[in-house]
Amino acid sequence: MALWPTSSHSPRKGGQLDPYAPVAKYWPDFAANGKEHIEVRHLLSHTSGVSGWETPFSTEDTYDWDFATRRLATRRLAAQAPWWEPGTASGYHAQNQGHLVGELVRRVTGKPMEAFVADEIAGPLGADFQIGAGEALALGGTVDGVRLLSPDTIGVIFDEQSHGTDLILDIPLRWGIGFALPESESVPYVPQGRACYWGGWGGSLIVMDLAPAPPSAT
């Protein structure tokens, strides 16, 4: 669950990806149907208004996004209009976040998501990418001497993008860029302050509290 935001933040480390630039700068077709002003940060904070596919769209269609195929799934997302004014509210990209971020990473780096993760995250760490992605943030961006995220990039995560009722999940949520931020009403178990989190189906959850540890008692 931490893979998508970490993967999109990693190209930023090399100056390849600006979270405040229009998505269309990297993915020109995405500008269609009034989406020319949607920024990268809107995808990462689930505030783009592109929270799913216009129907008719089958479950099988969601798997048609490989570069070697028609890439129907991503082409449809690029062509459709946002469901509300981008940036005004969040609406969890429950089914299509991987398609949006994956296509963005492919266009910026020239690599499909699986190759980018293998080369830039899992490979340097010698670790399973799901483990390495969350650990890198919690450890200040460096794991086993490998710098994955700069301090500035980690700081971008805490730039609040929306705070209110999510239009898809219908619960209060507070979004940074790539991760949700503490919201005491809906997630009282997440530490307040400099923390970020997200969860998934089946009970998976990642919480990263970046506040300095209190001094130990002597």
Legacy VTK file of the C-alpha trace (Angstrom):
# vtk DataFile Version 3.0
C-alpha trace
ASCII
DATASET POLYDATA
POINTS 218 float
0.000 0.000 0.000
2.959 2.319 0.502
4.431 1.279 -2.848
2.549 3.699 -5.100
3.325 6.924 -3.226
6.910 5.899 -2.565
7.421 5.024 -6.224
6.062 8.365 -7.352
8.166 10.266 -4.814
11.354 8.443 -5.836
11.659 10.094 -9.306
11.277 13.438 -7.542
14.530 12.691 -5.728
16.293 12.879 -9.096
14.455 16.018 -10.159
12.366 14.151 -12.708
8.925 14.706 -11.223
7.405 17.906 -9.815
4.371 17.217 -7.591
3.022 20.702 -8.353
3.281 20.351 -12.154
0.289 19.392 -14.324
0.004 15.675 -14.968
-0.254 16.571 -18.667
3.345 17.823 -18.617
4.391 14.172 -18.413
1.259 12.502 -19.835
-0.105 14.871 -22.545
-3.250 12.848 -23.311
-4.369 13.301 -19.700
-5.239 16.944 -20.441
-8.416 15.864 -22.282
-11.885 16.759 -21.055
-10.961 19.522 -18.626
-8.069 17.787 -16.858
-5.302 20.075 -18.078
-4.945 21.715 -14.662
-4.866 18.507 -12.587
-1.477 18.347 -10.896
0.610 15.370 -9.830
-0.204 16.173 -6.196
-3.917 15.727 -6.962
-3.311 12.135 -8.047
-1.227 11.412 -4.960
-3.768 12.973 -2.594
-6.816 11.379 -4.267
-8.257 14.824 -5.077
-8.098 14.598 -8.888
-11.761 13.774 -9.407
-10.637 10.788 -11.500
-11.581 8.178 -8.912
-12.621 5.407 -11.295
-13.713 4.635 -14.825
-16.789 5.836 -16.649
-19.092 2.922 -17.463
-19.372 0.649 -19.330
-16.088 -0.754 -18.066
-15.509 -4.397 -17.141
-13.271 -5.984 -14.537
-11.252 -7.493 -17.383
-10.664 -4.005 -18.803
-8.788 -2.956 -15.665
-6.046 -5.470 -16.531
-5.524 -4.001 -20.012
-2.825 -1.497 -19.104
0.419 -3.195 -20.039
2.572 -1.222 -22.475
2.511 -4.172 -24.894
-1.307 -4.168 -25.071
-3.902 -1.569 -26.022
-3.533 0.020 -22.569
-7.296 0.526 -22.573
-7.441 1.180 -18.828
-5.051 4.143 -18.852
-6.323 5.514 -22.174
-9.852 5.607 -20.774
-8.702 7.459 -17.667
-6.842 9.985 -19.829
-9.912 10.598 -21.995
-12.653 11.030 -19.388
-13.689 14.136 -17.478
-13.169 14.507 -13.711
-16.193 13.714 -11.570
-15.860 16.948 -9.570
-13.642 20.008 -9.613
-10.094 18.772 -9.013
-8.523 19.822 -5.743
-11.793 20.668 -3.995
-12.395 17.328 -2.254
-10.876 13.886 -1.924
-12.371 10.739 -3.412
-10.299 7.623 -2.789
-8.834 6.156 -6.008
-9.645 2.670 -4.744
-9.350 0.775 -8.032
-7.275 2.992 -10.313
-4.489 4.566 -8.238
-2.020 2.002 -9.530
-2.982 2.808 -13.116
-2.623 6.578 -12.625
0.655 6.509 -10.713
2.030 3.609 -12.719
1.477 5.413 -16.017
3.022 8.574 -14.617
6.109 6.687 -13.434
6.385 4.944 -16.818
6.267 8.218 -18.717
8.770 9.946 -16.434
11.299 7.115 -16.146
10.638 5.081 -19.282
10.131 1.991 -17.118
6.970 0.095 -16.216
6.202 0.137 -12.522
7.534 -3.356 -11.832
10.885 -2.584 -13.472
11.176 0.773 -11.715
10.534 -0.775 -8.308
12.997 -3.588 -8.982
15.720 -1.211 -10.209
15.243 1.783 -7.923
13.769 0.442 -4.685
13.961 -3.316 -4.180
17.262 -3.818 -6.009
19.372 -1.268 -4.112
17.934 -2.510 -0.824
18.143 -6.199 -1.586
14.674 -6.382 -0.072
11.085 -7.078 -0.945
9.714 -3.778 -2.257
6.718 -3.704 0.051
8.997 -3.853 3.044
11.529 -1.396 1.681
8.975 1.235 0.656
7.490 1.867 4.079
10.796 1.425 5.927
12.493 4.097 3.810
10.056 6.771 4.943
10.183 5.755 8.587
13.988 5.894 8.581
14.220 9.380 7.106
14.547 8.207 3.497
17.671 6.052 3.925
17.732 2.278 4.409
20.980 0.354 4.851
22.914 3.298 3.485
20.735 3.630 0.364
19.096 7.057 -0.024
15.597 6.578 -1.517
13.849 9.769 -0.412
15.362 13.161 0.357
14.264 15.124 3.455
12.588 17.669 1.148
10.607 14.914 -0.566
9.471 13.530 2.779
8.391 17.045 3.744
6.160 17.251 0.657
4.117 14.335 2.004
2.852 16.589 4.819
1.586 19.355 2.503
-2.145 19.101 3.268
-4.267 18.814 0.124
-7.753 18.254 1.511
-9.558 17.788 4.813
-13.199 16.787 4.794
-15.595 14.011 3.862
-14.102 11.764 1.189
-16.624 11.563 -1.646
-15.965 7.859 -2.272
-15.447 6.459 1.240
-17.915 8.880 2.912
-15.748 9.385 6.008
-13.674 12.360 7.162
-10.156 12.135 5.743
-7.162 14.427 5.658
-4.816 13.958 2.720
-1.195 14.937 2.233
0.652 14.051 -0.966
0.797 10.280 -1.264
-0.415 9.420 2.229
-3.281 10.293 4.539
-2.542 12.483 7.552
-3.919 12.190 11.114
-7.666 12.792 11.435
-8.860 12.248 14.995
-12.529 11.637 14.125
-12.107 8.741 11.693
-8.682 7.348 12.682
-8.162 8.156 16.381
-5.506 5.432 16.675
-3.071 7.257 14.351
-0.644 9.482 16.285
-1.294 13.190 15.938
1.488 15.414 14.668
4.076 14.503 12.039
2.608 11.132 11.090
1.138 9.602 7.954
-0.654 6.356 7.195
-2.844 4.291 4.915
-4.553 0.905 4.984
-5.956 -1.670 2.613
-8.377 -4.539 2.249
-7.876 -7.431 4.618
-6.667 -5.349 7.540
-3.277 -4.221 6.218
-2.114 -0.928 7.693
1.017 1.181 7.654
1.534 4.036 10.123
4.703 6.121 10.146
5.261 8.513 13.046
8.149 10.821 12.185
8.005 12.870 15.366
11.313 12.846 17.288
11.410 10.186 19.967
11.208 11.553 23.515
14.489 11.505 25.454
14.993 8.342 27.444
14.733 8.528 31.190
18.042 8.459 33.034
LINES 1 219
218 0 1 2 3 4 5 6 7 8 9 10 11 12 13 14 15 16 17 18 19 20 21 22 23 24 25 26 27 28 29 30 31 32 33 34 35 36 37 38 39 40 41 42 43 44 45 46 47 48 49 50 51 52 53 54 55 56 57 58 59 60 61 62 63 64 65 66 67 68 69 70 71 72 73 74 75 76 77 78 79 80 81 82 83 84 85 86 87 88 89 90 91 92 93 94 95 96 97 98 99 100 101 102 103 104 105 106 107 108 109 110 111 112 113 114 115 116 117 118 119 120 121 122 123 124 125 126 127 128 129 130 131 132 133 134 135 136 137 138 139 140 141 142 143 144 145 146 147 148 149 150 151 152 153 154 155 156 157 158 159 160 161 162 163 164 165 166 167 168 169 170 171 172 173 174 175 176 177 178 179 180 181 182 183 184 185 186 187 188 189 190 191 192 193 194 195 196 197 198 199 200 201 202 203 204 205 206 207 208 209 210 211 212 213 214 215 216 217
